[in-house]
């Protein structure tokens, strides 16, 4: 699995002054593995949402972005003991917390579920659109491709980005516009960290079981409605035939 860049904000401190100005600091760890060489510790100071200075363990010093930030950066950079303490936060602060994150979540994976269905594409009445929907997978990185008779299809394919469900899981949808040829085999292939081998889902042009059930339920409902209508109509005719209509002046 290709590990994507991870950013974890581990501390967020906010201070308000009496006249409403906002000053706060933020520490964060940027990493793509648990190795110390792949970790960067960053500490920033903000004033009214504007970053005024930053310390980066990669640079090993403070950098100021405003007049006030430059003055403080020069002052703190001239203190070797303080700079060494800031550099040590990469190991003391970041490494410990990143190890916890990896053990708790980042090494976990959840297998995706795949649903393959067809839609009518706009415009072309002779083409079909297949949709390969992949749900409930973790981590985010995934690869969805289309195969025609075992060969990857690269044209007429569009895909969404990985969409976060808000519960650590993701979903993604890939679309293929094609003109069906007799005897060919269309498949959606999913590659993910949770899978030991790629997951293939073949397209069956016949109605799926769920679609068949839906048609059966719809037809049953139609027949039941027709029976009730006819029963009501017969009852109404019988009631009317037993009445004697008396003309009124």
N, C-alpha and C positions, 0 to 999 in steps of 0.2 A: 504494500500500500504506500502510495506517495503521501508523505506527511505534509499537510498544509501548515502555513504559518499560523501560530497560535498567539493570541494576546490576552493576557489575564490582568485585569486591574485588581490589585490586591488590597489597596488602601486608598480611601478617599476621605480627606479631611477638609471640612468647610468652616470658615470663621466669618462672622458678620460683625461689622462695626456699627456704632450707634447711628451714624448718619446714612447707612444703607449701602456703603460700598462693599464689594464682595472680594475677598481674598481667600484663595484655597490652594492646597497642594495635592498632587497626585503622583503615586508611585505605580509603575507597571513593569511587567516582565514580558518580553517578547521572545518566543522560543519556537523551535521546530523539533526538538528532542529534549531528553533529560540530560544530555551532555552539557557540561559547563561551557564549553566552547560555542555551543549553539544557543546560548542565553544572553540576552542583553537587558540590563537593568536601566530604567529611565525614571528620573524624578523631575517633575515639572512644577513650577510655581505660576499661578495665574492671578491676574488682577482685573476684575470686571470682564471675565471671560477671555482676556487676552493673555497668552503665554508670555511671560516676561523673561524667564530663564529656564534652562534645562541642564540636568546632568545626565550624561550617557556613559555607561561602563565601557562602551566601545571606544569612545574618544578619551575617556579617563579624566574629564574635566568638565567644568560648567561653561555654558555658552549663553550670553545674554542677548535678548531680542529687542529690548527697549533701553532707554537711558538708565532707568533704575535697575534693570536687569543686568546691564553691562557692568555697572559699578559693583553690584553684589557678586557677580561672577568673578571679577578681577580680585575682589577681596577674599573670596573663598578659595580660588585657585592658588592664592599665595600661601595657603595654610596646608602644608604637606600631610599633617596628621589627619586633618578633616577630609582631604581627598582620598587618603587610604581607607578611611572608614566608609566613605561613599562607595569605593570600589569593592569593598568586602561585602556589600549588600547583594551583589550578584550571587554569591554563594550562600550567605547567611539567610537572606530574605527570599530570593527567587528559587534557588535550588530546592530548598525544603518544601515550599508550597507547590512547585511544579511536580515534584515526586508524588505528592498527595493527589494532585489532579490526575496524573497519569494512572495511578492505581485505582482511583475512584471512578473515573469515567473514560478517559481518553484511550485506554487500552481495550475497552469494551466494544463489542460490535453486535448489531442486530440484523438478521437476515431480512431482505426485502420480500414483499409480496408483489406479484405481477398480475395485471389484468389487461387482456388484449381484446379490443373491440373495434368495430368499424363505424365510420361516420360518412355522411355525404359531403364531399368537398364542394365549395362554391364554384360555380362557373362550368366546370367540365363534367358533363353528364355521363361520360364514358369511363371516367376514372373512379377510383375508390380511395378512401383515406383510412388507414389503419392507425390506431392510437395505442401505444404501449405505455400504460400507467404503472409506475413503480411506487409502492407505498411503504411507509413505516420502516425505514432503514436508518442505521447509524453505524459509522460516522458519515459525514456529508459526502465525501468523495465517492463518485460512482461513475460507471461508463455504460451507456445504453447504445447498442448498435442494432441495425437491421441486416438480416441475411436473406439473400435470395438463392435458393439451392446451394447453401453453404458459403456463398460469396458475399462479402460485405457490400451493402448498398450505400453509396455516398451522395447520390443526387436525389432531389425531391424529399429530403429529410430535414425536419426542423424539430428542435427540442427546447423545452423550457430550462431555466436555471433550476438548481436544487432549491426547493421551496421548504422553508422551515415550518413545521406544524406547531411550534411553540412548546413542545413537550420532549425535546431532544431528538425527535424523529424528523425525517425529511421525506419529501415526495418529488418525483420528476415525471414529465410526460414527453414522449417522443412521437412525432407524427410522420407517417410515410404516405405519400400520394403515389399511387401506382395503377397500372392497367393490368388486370389479372390475365394470365396466360394459363391455359389448361395444363395440368400436370406439374406446375411449379410449386415449390415449397417456400413459404415466407415465414421467417422466424424473428423474434425479438430476443436479443442476447444481452444479459445483464452481468457485469463484472463488478464485484464489490469485495471489500476486505473480509466480510463475514462468510464468504463463499469459498470453498476449497477449489471449485471449478466453476466456469461460467454457467449461468442459469439460462437455459433455452426454453422459450415458450413459442410453440408453433401455432400459426393462424389456421383455424378450421373455418372454411367459408360457409359450412352448414350452420344452422342455428344452434347456439349453445343451449345447454340444459336450462339455464335461467331464463333465456329469451323464450324458450318453448313453454316453460311454466307461466311466464307472463302472458303469452298469447292464450294459453288454456284458461287462465283466470279471467282474462278479458272476454273471451268467448262465452264462458260460463255466466259471467255477469250479464252479458247481452241477452242470452237465452232466458235467464231468470227474469230480467226486466220485461222481456216480451211476454212471458207467461203471465206475469202479474198484470200487465196491461190488458191482455185478452180476457183474463178472469174478471177484471173490473168492468170491462166493456160488456161482457155477457151478463153480469149481475145487474148493471144499469139497464140493459134492454129488458130483462125480465121484470124489473120493478116498474118500468114504464108501461109494459104491456098489460099489467094488472090494474092499472088506474083507469077510472072513468072520467073523462074530461068534461066538466060542466061549463057551458058558455056563460059568461057574465055580461050583464048589460053595461 
